[in-house]
Amino acid sequence: MPMKELTAAIEAVLAGGEIVRRYHGGTFEISFKGEVDLVTEADKESEQKIVSILRKRIPGVAVLAEESGVSEGTAGRRFIVDPLDGTTNFAHGYPFFAVSIGFEQDGEIHAGVVYDPLREELFVAQKGEGAYLNGKKLRVSPAGGLRNSLLITGFPYDLREDLTGNLLLFTRFMGEARAIRRDGSAALDLCYVAAGRVDGFWEEKLGPWDTAAGSLVVMEAGGRVTDFSGRAFSCYGKDVLASNGVLHDEMLRVIKDSGRR
């Protein structure tokens, strides 16, 4: 049976997704958090709606949201919210973005929901209960060997400050994988690993809202998620490596050999 927090997260992510979909393709206000780090009206309105639903359904729960930060609540239990993951894509009309909500209890993610409002794809995971896409059980790909793999990645907002360093792993993996994609939404990238659409994903310098939900979706679909050193993953870390499990050690080798740890 779905936990009440998962049910609340599903309701909230769908509501946030409806707001994002309504703004998509229209005119909206854009502001800057950094040189290339954007925030739009859609981010803000989606977050406000999501937080209001979560607090209504789970009174007193804490929330960590990308735009508004931390709101206090019951100790050891909180939702981690990204109201629009892929804001740069959204602002340019590139159709690859999502709304993401994870639920954390005592330091572990127990529920994760990621919603692609344009494709109407709802990825849902509950700890120990599997991962699903629109009600259909997910399973990672069986691909073995980097030469046979399709990988996906993203670049940090400070890319220009260290182009050589930030592109190092991309270059290394490009020399080993069949192909690499870069689509601009870590939450969806993780879900694509879970769905077997890609075989592995890595990225640096992410926030907890980027990975909290998607990492659980991967693990519940039979995949593996760690940091770049192979240690147990935490959404509060700064790097993530997710794979179908079969490729994981090979990907860790490439990272180790590159010296990018």
N, C-alpha and C positions, 0 to 999 in steps of 0.2 A: 504494500500500500504506500502511495507517495506520502512523504512527510509534509506537514503543513507548510513548512518553509519552502519546499519545492513548489507546491501548489501556488503559494503567494508569488514566488519568483516568476512562474510561468505567466500568471495574470499580469504582473508588472512589465515583463519583457515584451509581451504582446502589445500592451498599451503604449510603451515607449516606442516600439517599432511602428505603430500606427502614426504617431507624431512625426517620426523621421520620414516615413513614406509620404506623408502629406506635404512636407517641405521639399522633398526631392524634386528637382527639375524646376523649382520656382525661384523666387527672389527672397533672399534672407540676409540678415546682418552677419558679418564675419569680423571677428577680432583676433588678436594675436597674443599667445602666451609666450612665444619665442619667435625667433626669426622665421622659422618655417612650421611652427606648432600652432595650429589654428583651433578656434572654438567658434561655433555658430549658434544662432538662435535655436536650432533643432537640438543641439547638445543640451542646452540649458533647460528647454521646455521638457524634453524627454526625461532628464534627470529629476526635475521637480515632480513629474507625474509618477515616475517609478518609486521615488522615496515616499511619496504620500501614500501609495498603495501598500508598500511594504510595512510602513508604520501603522496603517489601519488594520492590516491583516495579522501582523505580529506586533502587538503593542509593546513598546519599550525596547525593541531590538535596536542594536547599534548598526550604523551604516557607514561604510567607507565608500565615497563616491568620487569619481575623478575630478569633477568640476568644483564641488562644494566641500570636499575634504571629509573629515571624520565628524560624525555626530555620536554622542555617547549614548549608551544603553546598557542592557543586561551584560554583565561581564562574561567573556568567553564565547559570545554568540553575536555574529554580525554578518550582514550582507555586504558584498563587495561589488560595486556597480560601475559599469562603463556604459553611459547612455548612448554613445555613438562611437564605436570603434572603427576607425577608418575615416576620420573627419576630413582629411585632405582629399581623399577619394570623393567623399560626399560633396565637398565644396566645389569640386571640378566636374561633378556629374558622372564620375567613374563609378559604375554600378557594383562596387564590392565594399560593403560595410555591414556592420551588425550592431545589435544591442546585446550586452552580456551581463549576467548576474550570477555570482557565486555565493554560496552560504557557507560560512566558516564557523566551526564549533570546536572550542578547545584546541585551536591551532591547526585543525584539519578541515579540508573542504569536503563537505558532506553532500552538497547539491550544486549542480551547475546547469545553467540554461543560456544558450546563445541563439539569437533569432536574426535571420537574414530577411528583412522586411520586403525586399523586392522579389526574391524567389519564394518567399513564404516557407522557408525551411526553418524548422524549430528543432534544435539539438538539445536533448535533455539527458542528464545523468544524475543518478543518486548513488552514493557510495555503497558498493556491494550489490547493487541492483541492475547494473548494466547501463548502456548508453543507447539512445534511440534518436532517430530522425523521423519526425512526423509519425511516430508510433512504430516505426520499423527498427528492429534491433541492428545496431551497428557492429561492424567488425573491421579491424585494421587489415591492410593488404598483406598477402603472403610473400611479397617480393623479397628476394634474397640477393645480396651483392649490390654495392653502390653502382656498378656499371649498368644494372637493370632498374635503377631507381629514378623516380621523379621527386625532387626535393623542393621545398618552398622556404622562403626566408623573408626578412625585413631588415631595414636599415634604421639606425637611431636618428633622432632629430639633430644630433651634433655631428652628423656625417661629415660635413665640410671641415670640421676642426681637425680631423685626422683621417683623410681619405684613404691613405695607404693601410692604416690599421683597421679601419672599419670595413674595408673591402677585402681584407686578407682571407677570411674564411670563405667568402663568396668565390674568390679566385681558386682556392684550394679545392673546394667541393665541385666547382665547375670542371676541374680536371679529372674528377673521379666519377661523377654521377652522369646518368643519361641526359638529364636536363634539370634546370632550376627555374622556378617561377618566383616572382616578387609581386604580391598583390596588395599589400598595404593594410591588412587587418589581422593582427595576431590571433584574435579570438576565432575568426573564421579559418585561419591557417591551421590552427590546432584541430578544429572540427573536421577539416578536410583530411587530416591524418587519420582521425578516428573513422571516417567514412571510407577510407581506402582510396581516396582520390589522389592523394600524394602519399609518399612512403616515409618521409621524414621532414622535420622542421627544426630550424635553429634561429635564435635571435638574441641580441644583447640589449641591455639598458631598457627593459620594459618595466611598467608599473604593475602592481598586483591586480588592478582591474582588467589588464590586458590578458592575463593568464589564469586567473582563479577558476573560472568556469570551464574554459576549454581544456585545461590540463586534466581535470577530472573526466571530461568526456573521452579524452584519449585513453586514459587508464582503464576506464570502465568498458572501453571497446577492445581491450586486450593489448593495448600499446604500452610503451614505457616512456616515462618522463623523468628527467634528471636535470641537474645543472651541468655546466661544461666539464666539471671534474668527475661526473658520474655519481655524485652524491644525491641523496633524496631531494626531490624538488620542493621548493617553497616559492609561493607566488611573491614573496617579499625579497627574493634573491634578484640578481640583476641579469641573469642569463637563463635560457631554457633550451633544452634539447629534447625533442619528442620524436618518437619513431614507432614503426610497427613492431619493434622489439628485435626482430631479426637483424636489422641494420644498425642497431644501437652501438654495439662495440666498434664497428667500423667507423661510424661517425665520431665516436669519442677518440678514436685513433687519429683521425684527420685533425681534430681540434688540438689534441696533445702535440702532434707533430708540428702544428703551426705556431705553437707557443702562445696562442690566444686563449688565456685562461683567466 
